[in-house]
Amino acid sequence: MDSPEVTFTLAYLVFAVCFVFTPTEFHSAGLTVQNLLSGWLGSEDAAFVSYHLRRTSATLLCHSLLPLGYYVGMCFAASEKQLYSPSQAPDTWRLFLLLAVTLPTVACTLIYYWSWDRWACHPLARTLALYALPQSGWWAVASSVNTEFRRIDKFATGAPGARVIVTDTWVMKVTTYRVHVAQQQDVHLTVTESQQHELSPDSNLPVQLLTIHVASTSPAVQAFDIRQLGCV
């Protein structure tokens, strides 16, 4: 590859990795799905469940578009390859373009399925439905989650891609593509790993990094792990 191709490839690779894993610098610059689409996503404090139904869907779609964005950029960075005309592009690039178009197509199909019946098919909605009473639906449970999330006495910690939120009734883990939810009274907490570090940058005291496995008594609720720092 010539220099423009190498330069663009390295720059786009750095951008893509940072856009997916969002370091502090990208958060400060507002280069996150949450910030770029804030007008459509709404407020997390006002409607926690609705916000994350949209956020997880938008994140999946935006990330699936990254390979296509790379291909479009290469049309300019390597114009001699005639990538803007797929029929004249090298076989390898035609295969890459097929993959780049397939990913967002699959993502759109999945999001469309999730959005059926007012998002009832979304993984978060299906998890909440497991806690709904027979005469009510998952939206009633979502309303309870929204109410408790708005309270100031909730516990929330962790990076944006791995936040842990504990309210009066719920234990939740917010990840890039999913929100895990479990009812406190139904979960078993098991410490599966403990790593001790000599000093904490905040307190200059030894700390432990605990990995806690959160498993519900209901087999239909997917278990998840949370990581938490604690002083020794």
Disulfide bonds with the S-S distance in Angstrom:
none
